[in-house]
Amino acid sequence: MADFKIVDVLEQEATFDGQYKPAIDGFLLMKIVNHMGAWDEDEISEMENPRRIVTRVIIETKEL
């Protein structure tokens, strides 16, 4: 398993009717999370210190 580093943790409490379902499509969520990243060689060439990063989003729920 890769060595992932936790950068930020967000948590909220809310009441849902039945089972929780993500309010946003997973692909769109990752596009939003990664919007600061470069998408082509031109953008990468403008970076001082380009590093390829894997971003992992885990959505967990538990009943209170």
Biopython code that builds the backbone (N, CA, C, O; Angstrom):
import numpy as np
from Bio.PDB.StructureBuilder import StructureBuilder

atoms = [
    (1, "MET", "N", (0.837, -1.181, 0.000)),
    (1, "MET", "CA", (0.000, 0.000, 0.000)),
    (1, "MET", "C", (0.882, 1.244, 0.000)),
    (1, "MET", "O", (1.922, 1.275, 0.658)),
    (2, "ALA", "N", (0.466, 2.258, -0.733)),
    (2, "ALA", "CA", (1.241, 3.499, -0.838)),
    (2, "ALA", "C", (1.189, 4.267, 0.474)),
    (2, "ALA", "O", (0.285, 4.075, 1.287)),
    (3, "ASP", "N", (2.168, 5.137, 0.666)),
    (3, "ASP", "CA", (2.219, 5.967, 1.869)),
    (3, "ASP", "C", (1.433, 7.246, 1.639)),
    (3, "ASP", "O", (1.984, 8.238, 1.160)),
    (4, "PHE", "N", (0.156, 7.230, 1.975)),
    (4, "PHE", "CA", (-0.676, 8.416, 1.836)),
    (4, "PHE", "C", (-0.516, 9.292, 3.068)),
    (4, "PHE", "O", (-0.383, 8.784, 4.181)),
    (5, "LYS", "N", (-0.527, 10.602, 2.873)),
    (5, "LYS", "CA", (-0.444, 11.564, 3.965)),
    (5, "LYS", "C", (-1.771, 12.301, 4.055)),
    (5, "LYS", "O", (-2.287, 12.774, 3.042)),
    (6, "ILE", "N", (-2.326, 12.402, 5.251)),
    (6, "ILE", "CA", (-3.581, 13.119, 5.436)),
    (6, "ILE", "C", (-3.281, 14.609, 5.427)),
    (6, "ILE", "O", (-2.507, 15.094, 6.252)),
    (7, "VAL", "N", (-3.887, 15.333, 4.503)),
    (7, "VAL", "CA", (-3.671, 16.765, 4.359)),
    (7, "VAL", "C", (-4.770, 17.535, 5.075)),
    (7, "VAL", "O", (-4.510, 18.582, 5.669)),
    (8, "ASP", "N", (-5.992, 17.025, 5.024)),
    (8, "ASP", "CA", (-7.124, 17.725, 5.631)),
    (8, "ASP", "C", (-8.191, 16.701, 5.975)),
    (8, "ASP", "O", (-8.375, 15.722, 5.252)),
    (9, "VAL", "N", (-8.887, 16.922, 7.067)),
    (9, "VAL", "CA", (-9.994, 16.057, 7.458)),
    (9, "VAL", "C", (-11.199, 16.944, 7.726)),
    (9, "VAL", "O", (-11.128, 17.879, 8.524)),
    (10, "LEU", "N", (-12.292, 16.649, 7.064)),
    (10, "LEU", "CA", (-13.524, 17.406, 7.249)),
    (10, "LEU", "C", (-14.586, 16.457, 7.784)),
    (10, "LEU", "O", (-14.666, 15.301, 7.367)),
    (11, "GLU", "N", (-15.388, 16.945, 8.697)),
    (11, "GLU", "CA", (-16.443, 16.106, 9.262)),
    (11, "GLU", "C", (-17.679, 16.953, 9.500)),
    (11, "GLU", "O", (-17.579, 18.126, 9.860)),
    (12, "GLN", "N", (-18.831, 16.362, 9.299)),
    (12, "GLN", "CA", (-20.087, 17.061, 9.551)),
    (12, "GLN", "C", (-21.110, 16.084, 10.101)),
    (12, "GLN", "O", (-20.995, 14.872, 9.918)),
    (13, "GLU", "N", (-22.113, 16.629, 10.777)),
    (13, "GLU", "CA", (-23.262, 15.840, 11.218)),
    (13, "GLU", "C", (-24.486, 16.343, 10.480)),
    (13, "GLU", "O", (-24.689, 17.551, 10.358)),
    (14, "ALA", "N", (-25.298, 15.432, 9.992)),
    (14, "ALA", "CA", (-26.535, 15.791, 9.319)),
    (14, "ALA", "C", (-27.509, 14.632, 9.458)),
    (14, "ALA", "O", (-27.096, 13.501, 9.712)),
    (15, "THR", "N", (-28.788, 14.901, 9.294)),
    (15, "THR", "CA", (-29.817, 13.865, 9.344)),
    (15, "THR", "C", (-30.288, 13.572, 7.928)),
    (15, "THR", "O", (-30.726, 14.472, 7.211)),
    (16, "PHE", "N", (-30.199, 12.323, 7.533)),
    (16, "PHE", "CA", (-30.606, 11.894, 6.202)),
    (16, "PHE", "C", (-31.805, 10.957, 6.329)),
    (16, "PHE", "O", (-31.965, 10.281, 7.345)),
    (17, "ASP", "N", (-32.629, 10.918, 5.315)),
    (17, "ASP", "CA", (-33.783, 10.030, 5.289)),
    (17, "ASP", "C", (-33.358, 8.695, 4.705)),
    (17, "ASP", "O", (-33.308, 8.529, 3.486)),
    (18, "GLY", "N", (-33.055, 7.757, 5.567)),
    (18, "GLY", "CA", (-32.587, 6.457, 5.107)),
    (18, "GLY", "C", (-31.080, 6.437, 4.974)),
    (18, "GLY", "O", (-30.372, 6.976, 5.824)),
    (19, "GLN", "N", (-30.586, 5.824, 3.922)),
    (19, "GLN", "CA", (-29.149, 5.626, 3.730)),
    (19, "GLN", "C", (-28.528, 6.848, 3.042)),
    (19, "GLN", "O", (-29.135, 7.439, 2.150)),
    (20, "TYR", "N", (-27.320, 7.219, 3.463)),
    (20, "TYR", "CA", (-26.596, 8.337, 2.839)),
    (20, "TYR", "C", (-26.158, 7.972, 1.433)),
    (20, "TYR", "O", (-25.648, 6.878, 1.195)),
    (21, "LYS", "N", (-26.358, 8.885, 0.512)),
    (21, "LYS", "CA", (-25.846, 8.747, -0.849)),
    (21, "LYS", "C", (-25.066, 10.009, -1.171)),
    (21, "LYS", "O", (-25.542, 11.102, -0.865)),
    (22, "PRO", "N", (-23.887, 9.905, -1.775)),
    (22, "PRO", "CA", (-23.117, 11.097, -2.119)),
    (22, "PRO", "C", (-23.955, 12.053, -2.973)),
    (22, "PRO", "O", (-24.670, 11.635, -3.884)),
    (23, "ALA", "N", (-23.848, 13.336, -2.658)),
    (23, "ALA", "CA", (-24.654, 14.338, -3.362)),
    (23, "ALA", "C", (-24.032, 14.755, -4.690)),
    (23, "ALA", "O", (-24.625, 15.538, -5.432)),
    (24, "ILE", "N", (-22.849, 14.241, -4.993)),
    (24, "ILE", "CA", (-22.142, 14.645, -6.202)),
    (24, "ILE", "C", (-21.502, 13.415, -6.831)),
    (24, "ILE", "O", (-21.060, 12.506, -6.129)),
    (25, "ASP", "N", (-21.456, 13.395, -8.145)),
    (25, "ASP", "CA", (-20.836, 12.304, -8.879)),
    (25, "ASP", "C", (-19.362, 12.180, -8.499)),
    (25, "ASP", "O", (-18.687, 13.199, -8.347)),
    (26, "GLY", "N", (-18.851, 10.974, -8.342)),
    (26, "GLY", "CA", (-17.481, 10.750, -7.915)),
    (26, "GLY", "C", (-16.446, 11.361, -8.848)),
    (26, "GLY", "O", (-15.457, 11.929, -8.384)),
    (27, "PHE", "N", (-16.659, 11.252, -10.164)),
    (27, "PHE", "CA", (-15.714, 11.825, -11.128)),
    (27, "PHE", "C", (-15.671, 13.339, -10.986)),
    (27, "PHE", "O", (-14.595, 13.936, -11.009)),
    (28, "LEU", "N", (-16.847, 13.968, -10.837)),
    (28, "LEU", "CA", (-16.913, 15.418, -10.670)),
    (28, "LEU", "C", (-16.251, 15.841, -9.361)),
    (28, "LEU", "O", (-15.566, 16.862, -9.311)),
    (29, "LEU", "N", (-16.453, 15.067, -8.313)),
    (29, "LEU", "CA", (-15.816, 15.357, -7.028)),
    (29, "LEU", "C", (-14.298, 15.381, -7.167)),
    (29, "LEU", "O", (-13.645, 16.287, -6.649)),
    (30, "MET", "N", (-13.733, 14.399, -7.858)),
    (30, "MET", "CA", (-12.281, 14.361, -8.023)),
    (30, "MET", "C", (-11.786, 15.504, -8.903)),
    (30, "MET", "O", (-10.692, 16.019, -8.673)),
    (31, "LYS", "N", (-12.563, 15.913, -9.904)),
    (31, "LYS", "CA", (-12.193, 17.072, -10.721)),
    (31, "LYS", "C", (-12.121, 18.322, -9.848)),
    (31, "LYS", "O", (-11.222, 19.146, -10.014)),
    (32, "ILE", "N", (-13.071, 18.465, -8.917)),
    (32, "ILE", "CA", (-13.080, 19.613, -8.012)),
    (32, "ILE", "C", (-11.877, 19.547, -7.076)),
    (32, "ILE", "O", (-11.185, 20.546, -6.882)),
    (33, "VAL", "N", (-11.626, 18.371, -6.493)),
    (33, "VAL", "CA", (-10.509, 18.210, -5.563)),
    (33, "VAL", "C", (-9.185, 18.529, -6.255)),
    (33, "VAL", "O", (-8.302, 19.140, -5.651)),
    (34, "ASN", "N", (-9.043, 18.125, -7.500)),
    (34, "ASN", "CA", (-7.770, 18.270, -8.214)),
    (34, "ASN", "C", (-7.707, 19.491, -9.122)),
    (34, "ASN", "O", (-6.834, 19.561, -9.987)),
    (35, "HIS", "N", (-8.600, 20.447, -8.952)),
    (35, "HIS", "CA", (-8.686, 21.565, -9.898)),
    (35, "HIS", "C", (-7.418, 22.425, -9.931)),
    (35, "HIS", "O", (-7.211, 23.161, -10.896)),
    (36, "MET", "N", (-6.574, 22.352, -8.910)),
    (36, "MET", "CA", (-5.335, 23.135, -8.898)),
    (36, "MET", "C", (-4.206, 22.421, -9.644)),
    (36, "MET", "O", (-3.133, 22.995, -9.832)),
    (37, "GLY", "N", (-4.432, 21.196, -10.064)),
    (37, "GLY", "CA", (-3.389, 20.431, -10.742)),
    (37, "GLY", "C", (-3.295, 20.770, -12.221)),
    (37, "GLY", "O", (-4.229, 21.319, -12.806)),
    (38, "ALA", "N", (-2.169, 20.439, -12.814)),
    (38, "ALA", "CA", (-1.949, 20.660, -14.244)),
    (38, "ALA", "C", (-2.621, 19.545, -15.038)),
    (38, "ALA", "O", (-2.654, 18.392, -14.609)),
    (39, "TRP", "N", (-3.153, 19.907, -16.193)),
    (39, "TRP", "CA", (-3.845, 18.927, -17.030)),
    (39, "TRP", "C", (-3.120, 18.648, -18.340)),
    (39, "TRP", "O", (-3.482, 17.722, -19.067)),
    (40, "ASP", "N", (-2.091, 19.450, -18.647)),
    (40, "ASP", "CA", (-1.351, 19.186, -19.882)),
    (40, "ASP", "C", (0.116, 19.578, -19.713)),
    (40, "ASP", "O", (0.495, 20.181, -18.708)),
    (41, "GLU", "N", (0.936, 19.230, -20.706)),
    (41, "GLU", "CA", (2.382, 19.461, -20.640)),
    (41, "GLU", "C", (2.730, 20.948, -20.532)),
    (41, "GLU", "O", (3.716, 21.303, -19.886)),
    (42, "ASP", "N", (1.932, 21.819, -21.158)),
    (42, "ASP", "CA", (2.197, 23.260, -21.081)),
    (42, "ASP", "C", (2.107, 23.761, -19.647)),
    (42, "ASP", "O", (2.958, 24.528, -19.197)),
    (43, "GLU", "N", (1.074, 23.326, -18.929)),
    (43, "GLU", "CA", (0.912, 23.742, -17.530)),
    (43, "GLU", "C", (2.027, 23.163, -16.660)),
    (43, "GLU", "O", (2.535, 23.837, -15.764)),
    (44, "ILE", "N", (2.403, 21.920, -16.925)),
    (44, "ILE", "CA", (3.464, 21.278, -16.143)),
    (44, "ILE", "C", (4.795, 22.012, -16.364)),
    (44, "ILE", "O", (5.567, 22.183, -15.421)),
    (45, "SER", "N", (5.064, 22.440, -17.589)),
    (45, "SER", "CA", (6.332, 23.114, -17.883)),
    (45, "SER", "C", (6.450, 24.455, -17.161)),
    (45, "SER", "O", (7.558, 24.963, -16.990)),
    (46, "GLU", "N", (5.327, 25.039, -16.735)),
    (46, "GLU", "CA", (5.344, 26.309, -16.014)),
    (46, "GLU", "C", (5.599, 26.135, -14.517)),
    (46, "GLU", "O", (5.806, 27.118, -13.806)),
    (47, "MET", "N", (5.586, 24.904, -14.042)),
    (47, "MET", "CA", (5.762, 24.643, -12.608)),
    (47, "MET", "C", (7.239, 24.639, -12.229)),
    (47, "MET", "O", (8.090, 24.190, -12.997)),
    (48, "GLU", "N", (7.531, 25.152, -11.021)),
    (48, "GLU", "CA", (8.899, 25.146, -10.509)),
    (48, "GLU", "C", (9.338, 23.752, -10.090)),
    (48, "GLU", "O", (10.463, 23.337, -10.367)),
    (49, "ASN", "N", (8.450, 23.038, -9.424)),
    (49, "ASN", "CA", (8.804, 21.751, -8.835)),
    (49, "ASN", "C", (7.654, 20.756, -9.034)),
    (49, "ASN", "O", (6.998, 20.390, -8.059)),
    (50, "PRO", "N", (7.392, 20.314, -10.261)),
    (50, "PRO", "CA", (6.246, 19.435, -10.504)),
    (50, "PRO", "C", (6.430, 18.065, -9.857)),
    (50, "PRO", "O", (7.477, 17.431, -9.993)),
    (51, "ARG", "N", (5.410, 17.632, -9.165)),
    (51, "ARG", "CA", (5.382, 16.298, -8.541)),
    (51, "ARG", "C", (4.049, 15.660, -8.871)),
    (51, "ARG", "O", (3.006, 16.307, -8.777)),
    (52, "ARG", "N", (4.076, 14.401, -9.256)),
    (52, "ARG", "CA", (2.848, 13.662, -9.563)),
    (52, "ARG", "C", (2.266, 13.187, -8.235)),
    (52, "ARG", "O", (2.946, 12.502, -7.471)),
    (53, "ILE", "N", (1.018, 13.542, -7.954)),
    (53, "ILE", "CA", (0.379, 13.232, -6.674)),
    (53, "ILE", "C", (-0.883, 12.413, -6.921)),
    (53, "ILE", "O", (-1.628, 12.686, -7.862)),
    (54, "VAL", "N", (-1.123, 11.418, -6.086)),
    (54, "VAL", "CA", (-2.382, 10.677, -6.092)),
    (54, "VAL", "C", (-3.228, 11.226, -4.957)),
    (54, "VAL", "O", (-2.767, 11.313, -3.820)),
    (55, "THR", "N", (-4.464, 11.595, -5.262)),
    (55, "THR", "CA", (-5.386, 12.111, -4.259)),
    (55, "THR", "C", (-6.442, 11.049, -3.980)),
    (55, "THR", "O", (-7.048, 10.511, -4.906)),
    (56, "ARG", "N", (-6.660, 10.749, -2.708)),
    (56, "ARG", "CA", (-7.656, 9.750, -2.323)),
    (56, "ARG", "C", (-8.740, 10.423, -1.495)),
    (56, "ARG", "O", (-8.448, 11.120, -0.524)),
    (57, "VAL", "N", (-9.986, 10.212, -1.881)),
    (57, "VAL", "CA", (-11.125, 10.723, -1.121)),
    (57, "VAL", "C", (-11.887, 9.521, -0.590)),
    (57, "VAL", "O", (-12.316, 8.661, -1.359)),
    (58, "ILE", "N", (-12.057, 9.461, 0.726)),
    (58, "ILE", "CA", (-12.812, 8.377, 1.350)),
    (58, "ILE", "C", (-13.990, 9.010, 2.078)),
    (58, "ILE", "O", (-13.798, 9.870, 2.938)),
    (59, "ILE", "N", (-15.197, 8.597, 1.744)),
    (59, "ILE", "CA", (-16.384, 9.089, 2.421)),
    (59, "ILE", "C", (-16.900, 7.959, 3.303)),
    (59, "ILE", "O", (-17.331, 6.915, 2.814)),
    (60, "GLU", "N", (-16.849, 8.186, 4.596)),
    (60, "GLU", "CA", (-17.315, 7.191, 5.570)),
    (60, "GLU", "C", (-18.507, 7.761, 6.324)),
    (60, "GLU", "O", (-18.564, 8.963, 6.584)),
    (61, "THR", "N", (-19.448, 6.913, 6.673)),
    (61, "THR", "CA", (-20.575, 7.342, 7.493)),
    (61, "THR", "C", (-20.748, 6.385, 8.667)),
    (61, "THR", "O", (-20.408, 5.205, 8.585)),
    (62, "LYS", "N", (-21.278, 6.915, 9.746)),
    (62, "LYS", "CA", (-21.661, 6.056, 10.879)),
    (62, "LYS", "C", (-22.892, 6.666, 11.511)),
    (62, "LYS", "O", (-23.047, 7.887, 11.530)),
    (63, "GLU", "N", (-23.755, 5.833, 12.020)),
    (63, "GLU", "CA", (-24.983, 6.294, 12.641)),
    (63, "GLU", "C", (-24.681, 6.730, 14.063)),
    (63, "GLU", "O", (-24.012, 6.009, 14.803)),
    (64, "LEU", "N", (-25.165, 7.900, 14.453)),
    (64, "LEU", "CA", (-24.932, 8.432, 15.800)),
    (64, "LEU", "C", (-26.003, 7.981, 16.769)),
    (64, "LEU", "O", (-25.960, 8.338, 17.946)),
]
sb = StructureBuilder()
sb.init_structure("model")
sb.init_model(0)
sb.init_chain("A")
sb.init_seg("    ")
for serial, (resi, resn, name, xyz) in enumerate(atoms, 1):
    if name == "N":
        sb.init_residue(resn, " ", resi, " ")
    sb.init_atom(name, np.array(xyz, "f"), 0.0, 1.0, " ", f" {name:<3s}", serial, name[0])
structure = sb.get_structure()
